[in-house]
Amino acid sequence: MEKKYYTYILLIENNSLYCGYTDDVEKRFQAHISGKGAKYTKAHKPLKIVYVKEFNTKSEAMKEEYRIKQLSHKEKLELISAKL
């Protein structure tokens, strides 16, 4: 089975958004919840996964993560609502 990679966005308790990439979204989300995911999510509690996009390569997922991180908060919210 070919490995898939994902770019994801988490909703954080202070209404901010956290973007990252992984090969296992649920496992990564659990790591964030337990305080082992990232420095930001250790300090700011993640509430839920609000966006996931699948890619065939790690490079594609990382490029999408970078692209999303360049967006304004409003643009990220538009991206999330377009995916719903």
WONORKA-V168627 format. One record per pair of residues at least 4 apart in sequence whose ideal C-beta (glycine too) atoms are under 7 Angstrom apart, sorted by the first residue. I is the first residue (numbers start at 1). J is the second residue. Records with the same first field share a line. If there is no record, write none. Layout:
BEGIN
I = J / J
END
This chain:
BEGIN
2 = 56
3 = 23
4 = 23 / 54 / 55 / 56
5 = 21 / 23 / 55 / 57 / 58 / 60 / 61
6 = 21 / 22 / 25 / 52 / 53 / 54 / 55 / 61
7 = 19 / 21 / 53 / 55 / 61 / 64 / 65 / 68
8 = 20 / 22 / 25 / 49 / 51 / 52
9 = 17 / 18 / 19 / 50 / 51 / 68 / 76 / 80
10 = 17 / 18 / 32 / 46 / 49 / 50
11 = 17 / 47 / 48 / 50
12 = 16 / 17 / 18 / 44 / 45 / 46 / 47
13 = 44 / 45 / 47
14 = 44
16 = 44
17 = 73 / 76
18 = 40 / 41 / 46
19 = 65 / 68 / 69
20 = 28 / 38 / 65
21 = 61 / 62 / 65
22 = 28
24 = 28
25 = 29 / 49 / 52
26 = 30
27 = 31
28 = 32 / 37
29 = 33 / 46 / 49
30 = 34
31 = 36 / 37
32 = 37 / 38 / 41 / 46
33 = 46
35 = 42
37 = 41
38 = 42
39 = 43
40 = 44
41 = 46
50 = 80
51 = 79 / 80 / 83
53 = 64
55 = 60 / 61 / 64
56 = 60
58 = 62
59 = 63
60 = 64
61 = 65
62 = 66
63 = 67
64 = 68
65 = 69
66 = 70
68 = 76 / 79
71 = 75 / 76 / 79
73 = 77
74 = 78
75 = 79
76 = 80
77 = 81
78 = 82
79 = 83
END
